[in-house]
Amino acid sequence: MFRHLAVGLVVTMLAGSALAGDRTNTLSSFDFERGNLFDASVETRYHYGFDMASLNRERVCLAGTVGTGGSTLCSVNDVLFVKELKYSRSTQLLDLTLRVALWLDLDLFLTVPIWIADQTSYRYQPGVTPDTTSVDPRGSSYLFHVPFDGPKRAGVGDLRFGLRWEPFNQDRDPDEADWRITSEITVPSAGVRRGGNSAVGEGLVQWHLQTSVSRRFFGLVEPYFETYGHLLFPTSSALYKSYGAAQSLVNPGHRIGLNIGVELVPYELPAANRRVSIDVGLGTDYRFEGRAYSELFEALAASPCGVDDVACKTTIPKGGLAAFTGLTDIGHYGSFRTWFGLNIDVIEYVQFKVGYDFQYDKSHYLTNADAGKDANKNGVVDAAAEFNPVYNENLDKVGTRFLVDASSHHLLSIGLTLKF
């Protein structure tokens, strides 16, 4: 058993979610030993999500600058972080999943996500007014108007399908640990989110590879360890475009992470296929820098930036600018999360699930494009071919960049599974 557990842990570290802590069992077909020729299930799961964050901005402070209260803001030239906006996003999603067993401990699944509602809102943080903001200052040029509500998005999202396999299964061999491998592909079947439309897709092929190792002790406690990688590949329909060698980032950042949790089984009646389990855990992941949809996307996508020289003036020649889509270069960052889940097998063929997932993102830049690349090695970016075509001085220049802080994500889920 320990040899196989070690093998599972090694593969776990090398490979790379559904919801964190989703402990859905792998299905089996052609299990003649147990008299089970075919397994399938249909699951409906409703998710309500609410995200909120503070959007702050850099501001250049010259030595001796005096604030509104009469105090000196900085004794030397400096760049300060000042409050600007409150960000919030509410989502409602219905996942419909069909799962079919192909062989022993091997199943194929297909998920159709239906976005019922998805809307983003921006308001001023307490103490920020049109007289103090740099986003929508009174009587001056602006990035976008505040308050601002993004479009109401809804529709069928990008389809997901994949395979789940358990090469080792404790139920079949008590000396083994459970080792599960999941590979999921998201195909860009939905319309691409753009400024002003109501689409819900991103035009990405996504590959999620996850593996986990667990072992049940005394019939009551099953600790588990799982890790994953999430890779993103833009298609031609996506907003991610390459505009030349001077562009520093083109694609969104990939993600890696791990979860540690335990499933508790306070009640189980195997003869009647009744079971109650509680799942709790902690997780963390790391997202690499990339060009992506950020918390500012809805507002910037509707902004006159890139089409209005007055509102979004830049020192880079107009002809060198790429069309502004709302995507920005986002810095790398880590996330931490915890979750709680309750699973109830009412009878052999019916399972009920409810769960809550909380995630906190570390502070990171939302507008962080480089000015360009010093191709001729003269120490500055000054030639036309060296300028980054997606760089915008109103967003990416030091002293104007946006930073997201206190970013939290709350997700409540309720599901019902019918087994065949």
N, C-alpha and C positions, 0 to 999 in steps of 0.2 A: 504493500500500500504506500509506504513512504517513498519508494522509488518512483511510483507513478505520480504521487503528489509533487515531488520535486520536478519531474518532467513538465507537469502542468504549469508550475510556477515559472520555469524557464521560458516556456512558450508565451505565458502571460506577459512577461517582461518584454518580449520581442514583438508581440502583435499589438495590438491595440484591441446615443443609447436610446435605446428606448429610454424611458424614464429610469433614472438611477434607482437601483434596487428592485427592478422589475424581475421577479423570480419565477416567471411563467415556465412551466415544465415543458421539456421537449417531447413532441409526440412520436409515436412508433406505429409502424404497420408491419405486417407479415411476422408478428411476434407469436410464432406457433407454440412456443413454450408456455405462454400465458393465455393462449387461445384468443389472441387479439389480432385480427387480420387487417383492420383498417382503423385509423384515428383521424379525426378532423375537428376543427373548432371554428366558431364565428364569434368575434368579440366586437362589442361597441364600447368605446371609451370617450367620455366627454372631459375636456380640459378647460378650466378657466384660469387664465393667466393675468397677472398684473405686475408691471415693471415700473420702477420709479428711480430717478437719479437727479443729481445736481449737475448742471452744466455750467462750468466756470470758464473764464477766459483770461489769457495773459494780457497784461497792460504795461506798457513802458512807463516807468516812474523816474523822472529826472531828479537829481539830488536837490533837496530842499523843497520839493513839492508839498504843498499844504492841503490837507483834506478838508471836507465840509465842516468838520468839528473844530478846525483850527489847529489840529496837531500835524506834525511833520510826518508824511507817509514814508519817506525814505531819505536817509542822510547821504547816500551815494546813488549813482545811477543803477537802476535795478529793474527787474521784470517781476511784477507782482501777479498773483492769481486773485481775480476778483469775481464775486458772485454775479451770475447773469440769469440763468433760466432754471425752472423746474420742468423736468421731463416725466411724462407718464404715458404708458401704453397698456391698453386692455385688450385681451384676445379671448375668443371662444372658438374652440376647435373640437370637431367630432372625428375620431379615428375609427374607421371600419376595417377590421382585419380578418382575413380568411387564412387559416393555417391547415395544411394538409401534410400528413406523414408520408414520406417516400420509402422509408426503410426503418430498421431498428434505430431508435434514438436519432432520427434525421428527419427534419420537416422543412417544408417550403412555405413561406408566408408572403402575403400581398396586403399592403395597407393603402386604403384610399382616405386621404385627409380632406375633410370638408371644413373650410374656414367659415364659421358662422358670422364672426365679426372680428375686426382688427383695426384699431384706431389709435393714433398718437396725438398727444396734446402738449403744448408748450405754454408756460406761464412764467411771469417774473418770480424770482426768489424774493422772500421777505426783505424789504428795505431797498429793493431795486425799483426804479421809476424811469419813465421816459427821459428824465433829466440826468440820470446817472448811467444809463445803459449805453453800450456800444453796439448793440444789435439793432435796435430800432429807436435811435435818439430823436428827440423832438426837433422837428424842423431841419433835419440833416439827412444825408444819405444813409441807407439801411441795408442790412443783409436780408431780413424778412420781417414781416410785421408780427408784433406780439400784442395780445394773445393770438395763437395760431393753432388750429385743429387740422390734422392731416385728413386725407380722404378716408372714407369708410370702405375698408377692403373686405371682400368676401368672395367665396367660390371654391371650386375643387382645386386642391393644391397639388404639388408634385407627388407622383406615385412612388411608393417604396416597396421593394421586394427583396427577399433574401433567403438564406439557408441558415439553419441552426443544427448543430451536430454535437453529440456527447460521445466522444471516443471512450470515456470511462464513466461508469454509472454505478453508484453505490447500491442502488436497489437491486441491480443484477449481481453484483459481487460485493459483499459487505466489507471486503478487505481493500476496496478501492475508494478513492475520493471522486467526487463528481468533477468532471472537467468539461466545460461547455465552450464551444466556439460559434460565434455569430458573425455572419457577413451580410451586410445590408447595402443595397444600392438605391439611391434616389435618382429618378429620371426626371428631367425638366419638362414635364407634360403640361404645366400650367402656364398662363401668360406671365410675362416678366413685369415685376413692379417697376413702375416709372412715375415720375412726378405727374400728378394729376389724374392718373388712372386708378382703377380699383383692383388690379391684379394682385395675386398673392405669391407668385413664383419668383425665382432669382436666376433662372437660366443656368443652373449648375448641375453637373453630374456629381453626386456625392457618394463616397464609399466609406461606410462605417464598419470597422473591423474590431470586434470585441471578444475577449476571452475571459473566463472566470474559473476559479477553483473553489470548491466548498466541500465540507464534510459534516455530516450530522452526528452529534454525540448524544447518547442516552435517550434518543428519540425526541428530544425537546429543543436542542440548540443546534443551529447550523451556521457557523461563521463562514464568511466568504470574502474573497479578494478578487477584484476584476479590474482590468485595464483595457484601454481602447485607443484607437486612432481614428480621426475623422478627416478625410481628404476631400478637397474641393477642386473641381475642374470646370471652368467656364465653357459654355458652348457659344456658337456664333450669334445666338439670339440674346445673349446676356449683355449687360451694360459694361462688363469688363473688356476694355479694348487696349491694345498696345499701339502707342502713337510714335514709337521710335526708341532708339537706344538711350536717349537722355531720360526716359521715364524710369523712375527708380522702382516703383511697384506697379504690377498689373493685376495680379490675381489675389483673391482673398487668402487669409492666413489659415493654414491647417491647424488642427487641434489634437492634443493628446491628453490623457487623463487616467485617473485610477479611483476606484471606490473600495471602501472597506466597510463591511456591514455584518449584521447577524440577523437570522430569521429565527424567531421563537415560535414554538408550536405548543400553546397551552392546552389545546384540545384536539384529539384525533380519534376517530372511530373507523379504522380501515375496513371493517366488514360492511359498513354502510356508506363508505366513501365520503365521510364527513370530516371536515378539517377546518381549523381556525389557526391562522398564522399571523404573526406581527413582524414587520420588517423595518429595521432602523439602521442608519448608517451615516457615514461621512465620506465626502469625495473632494477631489481637487482636479483642476485641469489647467492647461497652459495653451493659450492661443498665440500663434506666431503673428508677426506684423504682416499686414496685407492691405489691399485696397478693397473696401467692403461697404455694405450698408451699415451705417452707424446710427446712434441715437439721434443724430442731426439730419438723417437722410430726408425725412418727409418735409422738413422746413427748407432745407437747402435745395431740394429738387423743385420746389415751388418758388424759389428765390429768383430775382432778376440777374443773379450772378452769371456772368458769361454772355449775357445778351444786352445788358445795360451798362455802358461805360461810366455812368455817373454813380449808380448804386454800388457797382463792384469794380471800381477803377483798379487797374494793375499796371505796374511799370513794365511788365513784359508786353512786347508788341501784340496787338490784337490778333494778328495772323498766326502767331505761334501758339495760341490757346486752343486746346481741345474743347469740344462741346461740353458744357458743364451738366452733369447728370444727377448730381447729389451724392455720388460715391466720393469717399475721401480715403486718404491713407491713414490707417489706424495703427497705433503702436502696439507692441506685444503686451500681454497682461495675463495674470493668473486669476482663477476663480476658486471659490470654496463653497461647498454646499452640504446640506443635510436633508434627510427625508424621513418620513414615517409612512408605512403602508399597512393596511389591514386587508387580509384575504380570507374569504369565507367560502368554503365548498359546501353549499347548502345540501345538495344531493350529488349523486355521481356525475350528472351531466350539466350542472349549473354552478358557476362560480361568480361571486360578487367581490369587487375590489374598490377600495377607496384609498387615496393617498394624498400627501402634501409634500411638496418639494420646495426648498428655499435655497437660493444661490446669491452669493455676494461677489461682485467683480472688483478687483483692485483698480485704483485710479489709473487712467491711461489717456493718452492724447487721441482725439478724434480727427484732428486736421493736422497732419504731420508730414506732408510731402516735402521732399528735398527740392531745392531750387533748380537743380540740374546736376550734370556731371562734367567735371573739368577734363574734357577730352584732350586739349592741347597742353595740359600740365603746366599752365602758367600761374597756378595758384588761385584763380578766380573763375567763376562761371560768367563769361561775358560774350561768347560767340553765339550767334543765333541757334546753331545746331546743338549747343550745350544746354539750353534751357529745357527744363522739364515741362512738357506741354500741359500737364494737369496741375501744375503748381499755381496757386492763386495767392497773391500777396495779402489779400484781405483775410485769408484763413490759415495759411501755412507759414507765414513769416513769423519769426520769433517776436513776440509782443502782440500777436493777433490770434495765436492758436487756441483752440478749444480743448478743454480737458473734462472728462466725465468723472464724477466722484460720487461716493455713497450709492453705487448702483446695485439695486436689489431686485430679485426676480422671485415672484411667488406663483406657485402652480398647484391648483387643486384639481384632482382627477377622480372620476367615478366611472367604474366599468362593470360590464356584465358579459360573461363568457358562456356560450352554449357549446357543449362537447358532444361529439358523435362517435 
